[in-house]
Amino acid sequence: MRNEKLENALLSYRAEAVETLGRWVKQPSFQTEPAPGAPFGKDTRKMLDLALADCASLGFSTRNVDGYAGICDYGEGADCDALGILGHLDVVPVGAGWTYDPFGAEVRDNRMFGRGTSDDKGPMVASLYALAAVKKAGIPLSRKVRLVFGCDEEVGMESILHFKEKEVMPRSGFSPDADYPVINIEKGGCHVVLKGKLADEGVRVLSFDVGEQINVIPGSATATVRGDGKTAAFAEQCAKALGFALTAKVLDNGVELTTSGKGGHAALGEGTSNAIGQMLMILKAMGAKGVIENLADTVGMYYYGEGLGIAMQDSLSGKLTCSLDIIRTDPETGWVKAYLDIRYPLMMGVDAMMHVMRMVLDGRLEAELASSRPPHFVSANSRLVKELLAAYEEVTGLEGKALAIGGGTYARAMEEGVAFGALFPGDEEMAHQPNEYLDLDRFYENMRIIAYAIVRLCGKE
């Protein structure tokens, strides 16, 4: 049922919320070298300080947790029984392909452009002002609401682990860091390193170093090979036959090859075209052997792990996904390392997956498990999921349902945590992409949904 006091309070904060988001986007916050009081770098600490200052200005109780995370509390009650709303202030590196200033917060056609607008500064500003609207509307709460701002979700989630050691994590809540309606299943995830040596025969690869972060599919890739003008022309011919865009530049020490694809989030690779995979396929077509040929055969442009023998799915969580996001060469030793981001379904175990992968590779490449996290699942019949779906339906008029994703959010840090928004069905996924943007009408609709969710889950009868 429409709450006029809440709607008026939300409307009164609309312009201020956009202004706040602009200031947050203008503060870079990708991980850099640690410093005293800034475990993820000085810029990320500045972002945390800014966020907590804005929370305090709205009348909320705040606390800095050793530079790892921040707390914004409203209401009374035990911390463990609070409604947790967990999101992150860090962003992935800028990457190539931008036509807007990634930290300019420029607004064009009702869209704000900038790194972090959709992932995850926009959703956390929406959460903050949703809570402020509940407070301004004078709606009494039966339990505390706790916003938690983490500072390294894009890298390793160390911030939330530190938070759980130092503070009380709410048992139940959500993270506005994925899709609507509700994500009640997050696949398991792991990082795998494939390793092999450059071959002495065939096309000689002099350098092939691409990728900044293991959960970001690169949209461009550059490699240098030994050769001349004929080599450049042959590379362009091979790329054309494969349907890939390639430029070849003759240098003093060889030929520089650059291929262009479409980058994106490692968990959402179906709409992307991995530039590393493209380059591997081109190099193989040119005659590259050894590790390059083996990577092209086993990873290449596959998205579901088919070439590694690990393609599988289950009825609840869907298909396994696999993307090669970083590749590094060591010209002195000849070793090449390829870093895979794998998201696997509920019914699969990481040990069995690694066993199958090594069997399929059969010594052609070494495979090392670098890190892993188990799947996360909350019943679709829980009160949390039902009330969140009701809030979504109430505001949007759309049917709500529980979904599964490959991404990993802070929701898994709670015993009963789900992802709730902020991408609406059918909208363009801009997380980790160049020219990341947030539609400001969707931003306000997100504020409304979260405000109604807070009232449903925490309001007094």
Buried (B, 14 or more C-beta within 10 A) or exposed (E): EEBEEBBEBBEBBBEBBBEBBBBBBBBBBBBBEBEEEBBBBBBBBBBBBBBBEBBEEBEBEBEBBEBBBBBBBBBEBEBEBBBBBBBBBBBBBBBEEBEBBBBBBBBEEEBBBBBBBBBBBBBBBBBBBBBBBBBBBEBEBEBBBBBBBBBBBBBBBBBBBBBEEEBBBBBBBBBBBBBBBBBBBBBBBBBBBBEBBBBEEBBBBBBBBBBBBBBBBBBBBBBBBEBEEEBBBBBBBBBEEBEBBBBBEBEEEBBBBBBBBBBBBBBBBEEBBBBBBBBBBBBBBBBBBBBBBBBBBBBBBBBBBBBBBBBBBBEBBBBBBBBBBBBBBEEEEBBBBBBBBBBBBBEBEBEEBBEBBBEBBEEBBBBEBEEBBBBBBBEBEBEBBBBBBBBBBBBBEEEBBBBBBBBBBBBBBBEBBBBBBBBBEEEEBBBBBBBBBBBBEBBBBBBBBBBBBBBBBBBEE
